[in-house]
Amino acid sequence: MMEPEQILATESRIVEALKRVFDPEIPVNIYDLGLVYDVDYQADGTVDITMTLTAPACPMADMLVDEVKSAVAKIKGVESVEVHIVFDPPWSIEKLSDEAKLELGLL
């Protein structure tokens, strides 16, 4: 059985991995861009990621999902990764982190 501290540490590593995946159109990682709505890591090693895209018709959606799966699957303790794309709530510029706003010159 995995300890709560181990689960939190793995979730933290998942977030760091997501911060290394960049949106193909905006030079900001998907986490700071606010595209990741939820990361659910279970003690059995399954990860469910709920995220959105900046635009519903994004031509790079499949590539982005593959990149997310690949980045997270490399983490010790992760056995499987599922990515769920949702459009409700829709993404908006308000979802940007302060770091992303600084990077894009919005602060």
Number of C-alpha atoms within 10 A of each C-alpha: 5 11 9 10 9 12 16 12 12 20 20 13 15 24 15 14 20 20 17 15 19 18 18 15 9 11 12 21 18 25 23 18 26 21 22 21 16 11 16 13 20 16 16 12 17 16 23 16 22 16 22 22 22 19 12 13 8 12 10 12 18 10 11 18 18 11 16 23 20 14 18 24 20 12 15 11 18 19 15 14 19 16 17 14 17 15 12 8 9 13 21 13 12 10 17 20 14 14 14 21 17 11 12 13 8 11 9
